[in-house]
Amino acid sequence: MSDYTDELIGHITQNGFIWGPEPEIYDGLSGFYTYGPMGKLLKNKLEDVMRDVFKENKYYEVEAPLIMPEQVWEASGHLETFVDPMVLCSQCEGSFRADKLIEEKTDIETADGFSDAELLETLDEHDINCPSCGGRFEDEINDYNLMMGTEVAGQQAYNRPETATTTYLPFKRYWRFFRKQFPIKVFQIGKAFRNEISPRQHVLRLREFTQAEGQIFVPPSMKNDWDEYDFIKDEQVPLWTAAQQNDDKEYAWMTIEEARSDNILTSDAFAWCLNVAFDLFTSIGIPEDRIRLREHTDDEKAHYARDAWDVEIKLDSFGWTEVCGVHDRTDYDLKKHEEHSNEDMEVTTHDGESVMPHILEIAFGTDRPVFAVLDIFFDEDDGELHIPKHIAPVDAAVFPLVSKEGLPEIAEEIYRQLHEQRFDVEYDDSGSIGKRYARNDAKGTAICVTVDFDTKDEDTVTMRDRVTEEQVRVEIEELGDRLEEWLYTDIPFEELGEPV
């Protein structure tokens, strides 16, 4: 790892964001991490923003079981095809995922479409050896199944490797709930499990992770009769097409309408989904110039996918990193479950038409966006986290200037008042005011509120902006309103109160 990455991980460990691999006291098991108090607050904020984006676009949230019987995963194809290419070290017998090892050690950005022969050739050409001992790899690629098995009442079952399949299974229930009308939009946020070969890169590759997926069930005829397309057709998005990749060209910004006119995107509904995915990441505060939408090349696209794109974010630590997949899965999944369950998955519309809907999917995890925010907004020079204020793990920290003369009591009351107004707030009376500011700057706290001697006479407090260090004086009874304005609008900080 780079010096920057080491310093970043040290910072987020020391300041209570992410700890591990866990359990640390037993030397840790790779791929498992604990979110500390600051990390869990940040993760909650990101997931809340993502929920808002889905809900704004008329998705309903569902929650399905983590464990499903074996026949579900046989039907979905996971038991047969959910495999990674593994190489073994000839000396220490360590196992590693070949394509990701190549991406880490070379300038090759996508190796997951390589054949076994291409993987071995690339490992040899770039002289890539075992990261653990430096030994040579065996001249063979092994298929490694990622499913985590378990047993329920004597029946073979598996922890879900993604949330998508468990979201598809109640389709007939959705059909009745949505009053037999398309499109049907649902999303799910929850745990998934993959027995990764050799997870590295901190929380970018986990064995237990939080996944979020939005699914749309839509008749094929509706894909280009999409009511919401007109609202987004003029939006600009950064597209990196398969043709550009093959010609070694950079991604380019274009409107959704331009992409549709040039047949870069296969349908109006899919274009709309891709724009929603872009919004998911800009809404949490990822800068637009750090995002690109990369089309899958022919050799990496799943056989059932009519269209497939990834959302990638440029990290300071690990470069361009895939954080989301957007897929037109056609009717593949429902047909497979119809075949294995003997349940008819076709439905009849109010017009009497029998329909096997297609599925348009936005699939991502929330751990990678959390890491992306920490990576992008960590200032290595001053050791601060300049996290966007609307997702700051702590909205406000309340300080009494000194621990006497009734100031702590007033500060405690303000703390309770802000908590009742549903802010994430901390109380801190330890150390000098400068040290308290520094602690909260390191954690990315949005605002510091100081109760001083003037507070007793004027019923006012000082608000300090973490980024600019500007301060304004605000009346206590207006503090919650001013804080909400600052977090969720573009009001200039100096307009919140009287400058200090």
N, C-alpha and C positions, 0 to 999 in steps of 0.2 A: 504494500500500500504506500501511497505518497505521504510526504510529511504533512500535507494539508489534511488528508484523510485521517491520519493518526491524531492530529490536533483536534479535528472535528469530533471524532469518536470520543476522545478524552473529554472534550467540553460537554457533550451531551450525556456522558456517563457521570461526570462530576456534578452536573447541575440537575440530576434527577429526571432525565428524559427517558433513556433506555439503558437497561443493564443486561449483561450477559456475555457469552452464552450461559444459559441457566441449566442446572443449579450451580452457581459460581462456587459455593462451598464444597462441591463435589467435582470440581474441575470443569464443569459445564459440558453440555451436549450440544453440538453445533446445530443451528437452525431453530433454537428456542430462546426467546428473549422476554424479559419483563419490561413493561412500560411503567416507569416510575411516576410519581405524582405529576410532574410537569409534562411528561410524555403522554400520559393518559388524558390530561386536560387538552393538550394540543390535538391528539387523535380524535377526541370527541368533537372538537371544534370543526375539524376537517370533515368528519362524517356528517355533522349537522348541516354544513354548507352543501355537501353532496346530496343529502336528503332534500334540501330545499330546491336544488336544481331539478332533481327527478320530479318532485311534487309540482313544481311550476310547469313542468312539461306533461302533467296529467298521468304520471305513473302512481300506482298504489304499492305500498310496501307490504311484503309478506315475510313469513319466517317458517322455514321447513326444517325437518330433522337433520341432524349431523350424520346420522348413521342410516344406511339403507341396506336391504338384503342383497345378496350376491346377484340375483337375477336382474336387478336394476342396472348394475354396472356391466353385466354381460350384454344387456340390450343396448346400452349407450355406447358400447365399444371400448370402454376404459380397460377392461381386463385384458383385452387383446392388444390395444394400440397405445395405451397411456404409458409409453416407455421412453426412456432417455438413453442416448448412446454413452456407454461407460467404457473407460480404459483402466487397466490395472497396472500398477507399478511392478516391474519385475524384481525390485529389491525389497521394498517395504510392504508390498502388496496393498498399498493404498489405492482407493478407487476414486475416480474423478469423472465428471461429465465432460466429454470431449469437446462438444461445440462451445460451451461456455468458457472452457479453459483456453480455447483458441481466441475467442473474443477478448478475453482478459489480457492475453500475452501478445496480441498482434493488432494491427490496424483494421482487421476484418471486423465489420460491425455486425454482420448476421451470418452465423455459421450453422444455424439450426436446420437449414435446408440441404446441408451437405450429405452426400452418400457416405457409407462407411469407408469406402476407398478414398474419397476426398478428405475425410477427417484424418485418416492415418497419414496420407500424403502431406497434409498441411502441418501436422504435428512434427513430422520428420523434416520437412522443408524449413521450418522456423526453429528447429532444434528445441522444441518444447519438452522439458523433462518434468518429473514429479515435483510439485511444489513443496512436498514434505522432506524428501531426502535427496532430490536431484537425480534419482535413478531414471533409467529409460523405461518407457512404457512397452508392454507386450504388444505384439503386432496383431492385435485383434480387437474388434469393437463388440461389446456385449450389450444386449438389450436388457435394460433394468426397469422393472415395473415400479411405478411410483405409488401404487395403492397401499394404504395402511389397513391391514385386515384386522378383524376382531370377531368375536362370537357372541351371539345373542340367543340365550335359551337353547343352546346346542345348534343354532343355525348360523352358517357362515354369512358374515356381513362385512361391510367396509365403511370406514370413515370417508366422508365425501371429499374428493380431491378438488372440487369446485362447487359453487352454489348453483350453477346453471341447471344441471340435470334435476336436482330436487325442486327447482322452480318450474320446470316443464310438466312434472307429473300430474299436478292438479288441474290441467288445462280444462277439462270438462266442468270442473267446479267454477273456474273463472268465467267460462262461457255463460253459465247461469247467473253468476253474480253480476256480470256486466250486461245483463238483460239481452243476451244473444245479439250483441252488436260489436263490430270491429271498428277500430283496432282495440286490442286488449293490451294494456301497458302495466307491467308489474316490475318491482325491483326487490332485491334482497341484499342485506348486509349481514354477514355472519362468518363464522370460522370454517376453514377448510384445511385439509391435511395432505401433504405430499411427502413421501419418504425420499427426499432429495438425496442424491448420491454423496455430494460433498458440498453442502451449502457454505458459501463464503459471502463476502461483500455485505457484512452486517445484516440488516433486516431486508435487504433487497432480495435475498433468497432464503426462505424459511421453510421449515417442515410443518409448522403450525402458523397460520396467518389469517388475516381478516380479508375476506373477498367481498366485493360489491358488484352486482350485475343487474343491469336493466334489460328486460326482455319485452319485445313487442310481438304479439301474434297478429298476423295480418294476411288477408287473402292476396294471392299474387296479383289480382286485378287492381288492388288498391295501392300497390307500390308506386305507380305513376299517376295516381289520383289522390294525392296526399294533401289534405286541406292546409296543413301547416307549412308546406314548402314555400309558399309565397312570402312568409314572414322571415325566412332566412336565406333566400336565394341570392341576396346581394351581400351577404356576409363574406368577409375575406378570411381565408384559412391557408396555413402553410402546408402545401401538399408536396410530398416527395414520391413521385410515381415510380413504378417498376422500370419504366423506360428511362427515367432520369438516373436511377441507380445503375442500370446496365451501361449507360453512357458516361458514368462517373460525373454526373452533373449534380449541383446542389438543389435542394428543395426550393420551391417558388411559391409566392403568395398569389392566390387567384380567388375569384368569387366562386361561390357554390354553383351559380348559374353557368359560369365559364366551364367549370369542371363537368357539369352535366352535358353542356353543349358539345364538349370534346369527347364525350363517352368515357371520361376518366372514372366517374362514379356511375354505377349501374342503374340506379333508380332514384326518384325524388325522395322516397321514404328513407332509403339508406343514406342519402346525402344529409337529410335532416338528422339522422342518428349520429353521423360523424360530427356534425356541428354541435349537437348536445354533448358529445364526448369532449370536444374542444372547450366548451363552456364549463364543464365540470372542473377542469384544471385551471382555467383562467379565473374562475370564481373563487378558488381557494387562495389565489394570489400569485400563481406561477407566472412570471413575465412571458408575454407572447413570444419574445425573441428567444426564449429557451425551449419552445415547443415546436415539434414538427409532426405531421401525420404521414406515416410511411406505408405505402402500399406493399402488400405481400407479393413477392415474385412468384412466378409459376411453380418453381420447385419447392416452395415452402407453404403454399396455400393448401389447406385441407381439401380433400377431394369433394366434400359436400358443399364447400363455400362458394357462393356465386361472387362474392366480393369480400375482401378482408384487408383491414388496415390496422396499424398500431399507432398509438399515441406515444411519442418518445420525448423525454425531457433531458436537456443537457445539464449534467451535474458537474460540479467542479472536481469531485472526487473520482467518479467512474465514467465520465463522458456521457455520450448519448445512451439513455437507458429506457427500455420499453416499460411503460407503466399501465397500458390499457390496450385491449383489442376490441375492434368493432367488426362484426361479422354478419353477413347475410347467410344464415345457415340453411336456407330453403326449408323444405318439409322433412329433412333427413331425420331429425330427432323424434318427431311425433310418429313418423312411419315406423321407426325402429321400435318404439314402445308399443305401438299398435300390434306389430308382429309378435313381440315377445309376451305381451300381456293378454292378447286376444280381446282387448278393449278397442272398440271402434273409435278412432280419434277424429273422424270426420264429423262435422256439424252441419246443420241445415239452417240457413239464414231465413229471415222473415220473407224473403222473396222466393223461398223454396229451393235455393241453390245449395248443393252439397259442396262443402269446402274443407280441404285439408290445409290449414294455414301454414304460412312460412314464419320463421322466427328471425327477427333482427335483434342482434345482441350487442350490448356494451358491457364488456367484462374487464374488471380491474380489481386490484387490491388496495386497501387503504394504508398499508405499511409503507409501500414505496413512496406515495405522495408525502407521508409524514417525513420520511428520510430526505426527500427532495426539498421540502421546505427548510429543514435544518441545514442541509448542504448549501443551498443557494443563499440563505439569509444569515449565515454565520460569517462574521467579520473577523478574520484571522488576526488583523492588526490590533484591534481593541478588545478582542475576546467577548464581543457582544453578539446577541442574536437580534437582527433587525427584522423580526417577523412582522408581516402585515398586521395592522392593529386589529382587524376584524376577526383574526384567528389567533391572536395572542393567547397563550395558555392562561395567563392571569390578566383580567381586564384592568384591575386596579389594586395597588398595594397601599394600605393605610398606615401611616406612621404618626405616633406622637413625637414631637420634637425632643422632649425629655420625659423621663418616667416619674414625673412629680407634678404638683400643683393642679391636679385634676385633668391634665391633658390625656393620659391613658384612658380615662373613663369616657371622655368625649370621642376619642378615636375608636374605642370599642363600640360605641353607639353608632357611629358612622359606618363601621364595618358591618354591623347587623342590618343597618338600613339598606346598604348596597346589596347585601346578600338577599334580603327580602325582595329586592327589585330584580333578582335573578342574574346578577353579575357574578362572575368568578372573581373572588376578591380574597386578598391575604391581609393579615395583620402582622406587623413586624415592629418590635420595640428594642431590638438587640443591636448594640454597637452604635457607632456614630451615624449621623444622617448620610454622610458620604458613602460609608460602607453599605448602608441599606440601599442607596441608589445603585451602587455598583452591582450588588447581588441581583437586583431586579433587572438591570440592564443585561446581565449575563443570561437571564432566563427569558428575556423577551417580553417582560411585563409592559403593557401598553401605557399605563399612567400611574404615577406615584402621587398620593394625596397626603399632604403633611398638615397635621394639627399643631399650631404654635400658640404663642401667648396672645396674639391678636384674635385668635379664634374665640377666646372667652368673651371678648368685648364686642366683636363685630359679627359673630356667627358666620365667619368665612374661613375657607381653607385654601391652601396652595395646591394647584394641579401642575405637575411637571411632565412634559412630553419626553419620553425616553429617547427619541431620535435627535431632536434639536436641542434638548435640555432647556427649552423655553419654559417659563412659569407664568401662570395667571392666577388671579384671586377670584374665587367663586363662592357664592353663598351656599351654605350647607343644604338648605332646602331645595336648591336647584342642582345640586351636585349630580344626582342620578340622571336628570335630563341632559345636562351638559356632557356627561360621560357617554351616554347613548348617542348623542349627536356626533361626538368625536369618533366613536368606534364605527359608525355605520353611515356617515355622510362625508362629504368633501369639505365641510366647513373649515376654514383656516383656524389653526389652534388659537391664535391671538384674539379671535372673536368669541371665544368661550367665556372670557371674563376680563377683569382688569389686569393689564400687564404688571408684572412685578419688577 
